[in-house]
Amino acid sequence: MRRGGAAKALLFCVCLVPLGVLFWRGFTDRFSANPVEDITHFTGDWTLYFLLITLTVTPLRRLFRWNLVLFRRMLGLYAFFYACLHFSTYLVFDHFFDLRDIVDDIVKRPYITVGFTAFVLLIPLAATSNNAMIRRLKKHWRTLHRLVYLIAVLGILHYLWLVKADVRTPVMLGIVLGVLLALRSPYLKLPRRGSRAA
Amino acid sequence: MLIRSPRCHEPKPSEITPESLFRRRREFLRVSAASLLLAPAALHAGRLEPGREIVEEKNSAFSTSEEQTPFDKASRYNNFYEFGTHKSDPERLSGDFQPLPWSVQVDGACMKPGTHDLEDIIQPHKLEERIYRLRCVEAWSMVIPWVGIPLGSVLSRFEPTGNAKYVAFTTVYRPEQMPGQKRSVINWPYVEGLRMDEAMHPLTLLTVGMYGRVLPNQNGAPLRVVVPWKYGFKSIKSIVRIQFTERRPPTSWNLKAPREYGFYSNVNPDVDHPRWSQRKERRIGDFFKRETLQFNGYAEQVAQLYTGMDLREQF
C-alpha cells in the first residue's frame, strides 16, 4: 500500500465536507434570498481556506516537526477544486458565458483582475501536481510552485477589494497569510527543510 | 443691503408649485378627488400597531405588475448596517428594536418646524400601496409592495421656504438596540438627502409598511423613505429627523467612499460602480441576471428632473 493511503483517503473525504454542506444547504432550503451569491461566497471562502491550510504545512514542519508534506498536494488540489467551483458559478450564473462581459470585468474591475489572475495561475500548479511532472521539471518545479505565495496574496486582495465597508474577514485572512509567510522567513532561524537538530 | 418684505399678493416661495407637479395636474386632480372620498375612513389613530393591515388604497398608477418578491425574502435579505453587515443580520438582530413610540424632528428652512409624533405625521393622509422595483447598488433587485404616503404631501405641511433646496434625513442612533452601530463601519448616524424636486416627486414614498402591514424592524420601521429610481441606500430607514437645507446635505455612503457613491445615485446601467458593473442585476428569486434599466425603469416619470445634467459626472 502507498504511504499514508488510509489517511489520504480519509482526508480526501474530509475535504469534500464543505461541498457536502453546500449541497445540504441547497436541498434543505437554507440559502438566503440570493443563493447564487451564497454559493459564490462559500466556494470563494473555501478556496482561500484551502490555500491557507496548504501554506500551513511548511510552518508546521519547521515549528513542530509535524510532517504533513504527504498531504500537501491533495490540499492544494482541493484549493484548485473549490476555485473551479467558484469560477464556474461566476461564469454561468453571473455572466452565462457572455465573453464580452467577462473580459470587461477582468479589464475594468481590479478585484476581478486579481481574482482571475490567481485562478489562472493555479492551473499550471494543478497540472504539475503529480510525480511525473516533479521528475520532469526537476528544480524548476519548486520555482514554479512558489507561485502559490503570489496566488494567495492575490486571493486575499480579491476579497478585500470587493467588500463595501466591512473588511474584518479579509483583513483577518490577510493576517493569517502574513503570519504563514513570515514563518518562512530565513531570518527566523527555524530548522530548514532537510536539516536535523543535533 | 436690500431686505425684501413679501407683499401679500406675492405667493410665498413654499406655495410655488414645482414644475413637475404642475405638469401632472390632471393626475393630481384625479388623486385629490379620490382622497376626498376616502379620507374619512383614514381618520383614526393607532394605525401603526404591529401586524395591522394598513393599506387604504391599492392600485396606484405607479405600481408595477411584475411578480412580487416573497415577503420571506424581502424581510430576510437586507442591507441595514445598523443591525450588522451580513444580509441576515437585520432580521436576526433587530428583535430588541422599539419602533414605537416614535417622533420625528422637523427643522431647517420651513415655516412649521417642530417635533412630531409619527401618528400625527401620517394622520391626515391616506396610506397607499405602491409596488415598486428596488435596485440595490450591489446589483440585485426585488419587487416590493410598500405602504405609505407621497413624501411631498407630508413635506408640504411643514411649509418649506424658498431656501429649502434639499431635504436631509437622519436615521436613529441607538447602539443599545442596534448592535451594528457599536462598530463604526459607517459614521453613525446614517444620513441621506434628496434634492427638493426629487423629494416632492410623486414617486417618492414616505413609507410605514410593506406587504400590507407595518414595516418589520429590519426593513426600516417605523418610518423610511423609498425612492425607487435610486439605488437602495438612498431610501433611508428609521428616520428621526427631516431637515430642509439650502446646501446639499452630506450622505453616508458618499462620505464613506466619494468615488464610488455619488449624491444622486440614480440607477444607471451606463455608469458603473468603480468596482463592479451596473449593467445587469439579479432579481431575487432568479438565477440569471437581467438588464438594468435607466432610472430603474422609472425614466418616463423622473428623467426630466435631470435634463441638462451630465449623469456620468453627477452620479
Interface residues (C-beta under 8 A of the other chain):
Chain A: S32 A33 N34 P35 V36 E37 F93 D94 H95 F96 D101 D104 D105 K108 R109 P110 Y111 W161 L162 K164 A165 D166
Chain B: T69 D72 K73 A74 R76 Y77 Y81 T85 K87 S88 E138 W140 V185 I186 K256 D272 R275 W276 S277 R279 K280 R282 I284 G285 F287 F288 K289
